[in-house]
Amino acid sequence: MDSALAIRLYHEHADDLRRVIGELAGFTAPRQLDDIEAELTYLLLRHHRPASVLELGTFHGWSTNWLLRALRDNEHGQLHSFDRVDHVLRAVPAVLADRWTFIHGDVRETLPKVPFDVGYLFVDADHGARFARWYLAELFPLMPAGIPVSVHDVLSGRRPRPWSEGSVVTAWLRDQGITPFTASRQAAPEVFALLQEVRAELGITGARGTTRNPMIFFSLP
């Protein structure tokens, strides 16, 4: 992911994106993703057309609904979601549930249930350093090389918080020689401003109205 691809995908899928935003306007539970990062996640799934998506952390189902709508609009793919809480079961419409499997429990204890043909990995779960070290050591090596990954709540500021998931993941990325993409308002203000201009041009106003966008995007080595 880079700015050029993001802009191209906004133009390519603008009509579908506006429709999804309209569908989600009435979502009443807490919404854990900000507008641009949710839209970029949807656009990347449309672009890569993964057959299998792994979601770590569902909370009340905001991200789950975005992911499932991308798979629906692709007419392709299945979502496998893992969380220790099951609030999401009340948030997924029946019309989308045929593309979805929810596994209730700590993914560290249910790792054998993780599909290993994953084509997109979405991480928004425990934001502590210990969990990050676990998935870097135990989960990432099981994933196919080159798949796109999203990790939320990394760049709420200009840098990750000390001793956080974000600090662990960004250190690992540096060691791998990988520069993640982000639309974080604090960490990448030029990217944020550019995408805001594109969204305004296309009449995309967002489904939440928040602007931090701390998610990072990268591909596994």
Secondary structure, DSSP 8 states (H G I E B T S, - for coil): --HHHHHHHHHHTHHHHHHHHHHHTT--S---S-HHHHHHHHHHHHHH--SEEEEE--TTSHHHHHHHHHHHHHT--EEEEEESS-GGGGTS-GGGGGGEEEEES-TTTSGGGS-SS-SEEEE-S--BHHHHHHIIIIIGGGS-TT-EEEE-SS-SSSS--TTBHHHHHHHHHHHHT---EE--TTT-HHHHHHHHHHHHHHT---SS-------EEEE--
